[in-house]
Every structure is written in C-alpha cells, then in structure tokens.
Amino acid sequence: MSTRDCPICARGEPLDIVAARDATWITAGREAPLPGYACVVAKRHVVEPFELPDDDAAAFWRDVLFAARVLNDLYEPSKLNYEIHGNTIPHLHLHLYPRFDGDPYAGGPIDPRHHTFMRSDAELERLRDAFANA
C-alpha cells in the first residue's frame, strides 16, 4: 500500500493520539479491548519493521519499550502482550495489551469483537499525563 492509499498517511496521523514521540505516535481510543490498551504507530510509512532504516527502527523499538514501561507502571498488569499485524491497516503499528489475572481473554487470544471496555475522559487524561510525565 502506498502512502496515498494508507488511511493513517492520508490523515497525516492516526486517530486517538495520547502521546507523540520522535518516531511514533502512541494512541488509545475511548473503546479498548482491555484497560490500558495502547497502540504504537510508526510515523514513517512502512508495513514491516525490517523496512525501517536502522536509526528509525531503533527509535521505533525504543518508543515501544517506553510505552510498555509507562503502561506497566500505570496499570501493573500480570503481563504485557505485544502484537504486530498490519493486514487491516498496512502501516506499521504495534498493539500493547496489558493482561490481568481473570481478564475476559484468559486462556485464549485477545479478540476485541467479544469484549470491549469504554474509557472515560478522566482515564484518557490519566494516560496522556502518564506519557507526558514519564
């Protein structure tokens, strides 16, 4: 997919940005599959991480680890899951799913078609603040 056909590139940025980093945007919408869910979106249009030039790739992964650390400190999950797909939106983005004992997906894959959480304005502001202050 070219940048012309990419919905993220066509808009100039993804929806629901809660933080902007050098190489990425961190997004978190009102509706989420789990509390603390966030997505790290590359600013450079590529589909696969290996398509990034070395410096951009290092910056992308630094931003992923930064976002994971912030979510871990804020939500104290049992585990963080990291997922890269891109078959729906072929623009590099990585999903961060904080997992909790007894969450709706325990023992199986995360499927947001089955469960969602709605975040309040206060919760979204709490996320923005956590990223801004980290």
C-alpha positions as CSV (number, residue, x, y, z in Angstrom):
1,M,0.0,0.0,0.0
2,S,1.3,3.4,-0.9
3,T,1.2,6.4,1.4
4,R,-1.6,7.8,-0.8
5,D,-3.8,4.8,0.0
6,C,-2.9,4.5,3.7
7,P,-5.6,5.9,6.0
8,I,-3.0,7.0,8.5
9,C,-0.9,8.8,5.9
10,A,-3.9,10.3,4.2
11,R,-4.9,11.9,7.5
12,G,-1.3,12.8,8.4
13,E,-1.6,10.9,11.7
14,P,-3.6,8.2,13.4
15,L,-6.7,8.8,15.4
16,D,-6.8,9.0,19.3
17,I,-3.2,10.2,19.9
18,V,-2.3,10.3,23.5
19,A,1.5,10.9,23.0
20,A,3.9,11.9,20.2
21,R,7.4,10.7,20.2
22,D,10.2,11.2,17.7
23,A,9.5,8.1,15.6
24,T,5.9,7.2,16.7
25,W,2.6,8.2,17.9
26,I,1.0,6.4,20.9
27,T,-2.7,6.0,20.5
28,A,-5.5,5.0,22.9
29,G,-9.1,5.3,21.9
30,R,-12.2,5.5,24.1
31,E,-13.1,1.9,23.3
32,A,-10.5,-0.6,24.0
33,P,-10.2,-4.4,24.3
34,L,-8.6,-4.2,27.7
35,P,-7.9,-1.5,30.3
36,G,-4.5,0.1,29.5
37,Y,-4.5,-1.0,25.8
38,A,-2.4,1.3,23.6
39,C,-1.1,1.2,20.1
40,V,2.4,2.5,19.0
41,V,2.2,3.8,15.4
42,A,5.3,4.5,13.2
43,K,5.5,8.0,11.8
44,R,7.3,6.6,8.7
45,H,5.1,4.6,6.4
46,V,6.3,1.0,6.2
47,V,4.4,-2.2,6.6
48,E,7.1,-4.3,8.3
49,P,9.6,-3.3,11.0
50,F,12.5,-4.5,8.9
51,E,11.6,-1.9,6.2
52,L,12.7,0.9,8.6
53,P,16.2,2.3,8.2
54,D,18.4,1.3,11.1
55,D,18.1,4.5,13.0
56,D,14.3,4.7,12.6
57,A,14.0,1.0,13.6
58,A,16.0,1.6,16.8
59,A,13.8,4.7,17.6
60,F,10.6,2.7,16.9
61,W,11.6,-0.1,19.3
62,R,12.7,2.5,21.9
63,D,9.3,4.1,21.7
64,V,7.6,0.7,22.0
65,L,9.6,-0.1,25.2
66,F,8.9,3.4,26.5
67,A,5.1,2.9,26.0
68,A,5.3,-0.6,27.6
69,R,7.1,0.8,30.6
70,V,4.6,3.6,31.1
71,L,1.6,1.1,30.8
72,N,3.3,-1.3,33.1
73,D,3.9,1.3,35.8
74,L,0.4,2.8,35.4
75,Y,-1.7,-0.5,35.3
76,E,0.6,-3.1,36.9
77,P,-0.5,-5.9,34.7
78,S,0.4,-9.6,35.1
79,K,2.0,-9.5,31.6
80,L,2.1,-7.2,28.6
81,N,1.4,-8.7,25.2
82,Y,3.0,-7.2,22.1
83,E,1.3,-7.8,18.7
84,I,2.1,-6.6,15.2
85,H,-0.4,-7.5,12.4
86,G,-1.0,-4.9,9.7
87,N,-3.3,-6.9,7.5
88,T,-6.2,-4.5,8.1
89,I,-4.2,-1.3,8.1
90,P,-0.9,-1.9,6.4
91,H,1.1,0.8,8.2
92,L,3.5,-0.3,11.0
93,H,1.8,-0.3,14.3
94,L,2.2,-2.4,17.4
95,H,-0.6,-3.2,19.9
96,L,0.2,-3.3,23.6
97,Y,-2.2,-5.3,25.7
98,P,-1.8,-5.3,29.4
99,R,-3.0,-8.7,30.6
100,F,-4.6,-9.2,34.0
101,D,-5.5,-12.3,36.0
102,G,-9.1,-13.1,35.2
103,D,-9.3,-10.7,32.2
104,P,-12.0,-11.7,29.6
105,Y,-9.4,-13.3,27.4
106,A,-7.8,-15.6,30.0
107,G,-6.6,-18.8,28.4
108,G,-7.2,-17.6,24.8
109,P,-6.3,-14.9,22.3
110,I,-7.4,-11.3,22.5
111,D,-10.4,-10.7,20.3
112,P,-12.0,-7.3,20.7
113,R,-15.1,-8.4,18.9
114,H,-16.1,-10.3,22.1
115,H,-15.2,-7.8,24.8
116,T,-14.6,-4.1,25.0
117,F,-14.0,-1.5,27.7
118,M,-15.1,2.1,27.5
119,R,-12.6,4.7,28.8
120,S,-13.8,7.9,30.4
121,D,-12.3,11.3,29.6
122,A,-10.6,11.1,33.0
123,E,-9.0,7.8,32.1
124,L,-7.8,9.1,28.8
125,E,-6.3,12.1,30.5
126,R,-4.6,9.9,33.0
127,L,-3.0,8.0,30.1
128,R,-1.9,11.3,28.5
129,D,-0.4,12.5,31.8
130,A,1.4,9.3,32.4
131,F,3.1,9.5,28.9
132,A,3.8,13.2,29.3
133,N,5.4,12.8,32.7
134,A,7.5,9.7,32.0
